[in-house]
Structure formats: structure tokens, C-alpha cells
Amino acid sequence: MRTSNVGAKEVSIRNVQTPAAKVNENQRWNSPSGSLSWDMPVLKPSILKRGDLIGVVAPAGPVTDVTRIERGVRYLERLGYHVLPGKHLTDVDGYLAGSDTDRLEDLHAMFRNTHVRAIICLRGGYGTPRLLSRIDYRLIRRHPKILAGFSDITALQLALWKKCRLVTFHGPMVASDMAESIDPVAEESFWGLLTSRKTRGLFEGHSFDLRLLRGGTARGPLLGGNLSLIVSLLGTPYSPKFTGAILAIEEIGEEPYRIDRMLNQLSLSRILPSVAGVLAGQFTACVPEDTTHPSASVADLLEEISGRLRKPFIAGVPFGHVPRKITLPLGVAVSMNGTRGSVRLLEAAVE
């Protein structure tokens, strides 16, 4: 496997330093009822610049086709970045990319390495939640940096928000997106957030087939990700408070009744009633397996729940398991307008 055009010796010669991410000491959230406040300041990672070192890790499932890793690495290098693959990046242990200990070692190593400015996950799959109880969150809070991924990586992102208040990025991954001809919209959205301090509309400059299920306006921290992973963290120390947040949800390969079950669990857990607004992304291949039995559609379910919530609710948002997706900066303040179908950053995602 071709790993990188920069070795440890060359990095040392360049004396690359990773400035500590700036802490927004004044950022405290309050819902309209005043019920939400955070017990620690929000951490934003430093802006990414061409020539920086990007680490690649696989905290979830394996990639058995090594050429996909190579193509993803070459893509990053063509953009002008140096790449440091995790030591265990090509490991395979059943449906995991190596043992829990080895996957965790790679993750810790990237946060500990002061030359690494960003960490992009290889792929999703399954396995990230197995690491949460063993992560050194103090290490990550001392060395915060960009972390990007989606799907199973949702568990890590929510845990990092709960334990560290670290802003992370729900977006493209090395083997899932960057090994192919990455969609131009996905590419622009991702790098635009990581390399610029400008505030922007998440849908700015593009046309998407949004469904405006409930009008009105809301603002709050953008939180969420994959629906199954959000639900799997409920009742654990790694599930954050969603009160006053803009909740983003997406899913793949789950039948409508299972989507219904998970949404109902979010309702019974008082999460859905407590959020300020909802962004429903793409529910890829979420159709009944047995078409001879009656079934509601995911669209039906979302319309029903938006009617009950009576809060701004936009469906069809382009994020999740689709090539043409926007990146969501999780933990960043946003405003949403369910009447106009817009979501705008109220602050930059990086410092």
C-alpha cells in the first residue's frame, strides 16, 4: 500500500506545528425555555490549510480492497495535503477494522500527534460504539482537531460532543467517497467548511429537492447523524442533550417499521419534543423487504411526526448515504427556516 509522500523524518524537518484549537469561552446555549446550558466551552478545531497533514483512521468496519484506500489517499495528496495512514488501517478482524485495542490506538495516536491537523475516517460499517468507554477524552480535549466521517462514526462524534464539546464534521470519508470521483457538491461543501471561516448557508448555490413539512424558524446547535447510532447511545454516558438543538437524522437499509420504532423511541425519550427543529436527510434503501404486506413509507412517517411536533421540519436534506451530500458541522450554531427551506451557519466551524 502506498501510504504517504511524507515520512516522519520529513514532517520533523518541516517542524509542522498544530496550534491548539481556540475555545469559544462565551458560547453557552439556552433554549427558548432556558432549559439548556452546557457545562464546558465549545471547542472548534483550527482551520485546515494546504500542505497540512491529514490522518486517516478506521474506527469501524474494514476495507478489504486496498486500492480504495490508495485512491482516497491520492485524492487528498492531489489537493495538496500530506497523509498519515493509521498503523492498523488495513487490519481485518471479522466485521471490524482490527481489534478494539488497535483501532483505538490509531485514533489516540492521531490526536496525540501534533503534526496532524485533521482526521478523516476511512469508512463506516460497525464498531465505533465499542470504543467509546475506552477513549481518552482528556487527550482529545487537550489536542482538539478536525474529525470527519458519517454513518457509524456518528457514535464517536456525539460522544466527543458530550465529553469534549468538540465540533466535528458529518461528511465524506476516504474509502466511501474520496476513492471514487467525489461529487462536486459534496467536495465543495466539505472543503468549504474545513478551509474557511466564512459563515454560509448549507444549501447555498445549489438546488435540492427539499420537502418543507413544517414552517417557522429555529436556532440552536446542529446535532445528530445516523438515526440508528443516535438511538443506540440513549441511556449511555455518551448520549448528549438535544434540548434546543437542531436535530439532523439520516439512515440506510432500515425498513419503515424500524424507522418508526426508532423515531418513537426518540419521542418516548423526550428528545424529539425537546429539539428546536428537525432536518431529515436521506433514508437510503429504507423500503419494505416484503412488498406483499402493507407498509407506510418513510415519507409518511416523517410527515406524521412533523405534524405532531409542530416545529420547523425540513425533509429531503442532502446528507447521509448518498454521493451528493452536504457536510454538517456538528455542534455549530445554525438557524433554520422551515418556511423557506434554508439552514445557515451563525458562526464558522473552524477557528
HELIX and SHEET records of a PDB file:
HELIX    1   1 ALA A    8  ARG A   14  1                                   7    
HELIX    2   2 VAL A   66  ARG A   78  1                                  13    
HELIX    3   3 ASP A  100  ARG A  112  1                                  13    
HELIX    4   4 THR A  128  ARG A  134  5                                   7    
HELIX    5   5 TYR A  137  ARG A  142  1                                   6    
HELIX    6   6 SER A  151  ILE A  153  5                                   3    
HELIX    7   7 THR A  154  CYS A  164  1                                  11    
HELIX    8   8 VAL A  174  MET A  178  3                                   5    
HELIX    9   9 PRO A  184  LEU A  194  1                                  11    
HELIX   10  10 LEU A  227  SER A  232  1                                   6    
HELIX   11  11 PRO A  256  LEU A  268  1                                  13    
HELIX   12  12 LEU A  272  SER A  274  5                                   3    
HELIX   13  13 VAL A  298  LEU A  309  1                                  12    
SHEET    1   A 2 VAL A  23  ASN A  24  0                                        
SHEET    2   A 2 VAL A  42  LEU A  43 -1                                        
SHEET    1   B 6 HIS A  82  PRO A  85  0                                        
SHEET    2   B 6 LEU A  53  VAL A  57  1                                        
SHEET    3   B 6 VAL A 116  CYS A 121  1                                        
SHEET    4   B 6 ILE A 146  GLY A 149  1                                        
SHEET    5   B 6 THR A 168  HIS A 170  1                                        
SHEET    6   B 6 LEU A 328  LEU A 330 -1                                        
SHEET    1   C 7 ARG A 211  ARG A 214  0                                        
SHEET    2   C 7 PHE A 313  ALA A 315 -1                                        
SHEET    3   C 7 GLY A 277  THR A 284  1                                        
SHEET    4   C 7 ILE A 246  ILE A 252  1                                        
SHEET    5   C 7 THR A 217  ASN A 226  1                                        
SHEET    6   C 7 ALA A 333  ASN A 337 -1                                        
SHEET    7   C 7 SER A 342  LEU A 345 -1                                        
END                                                                             
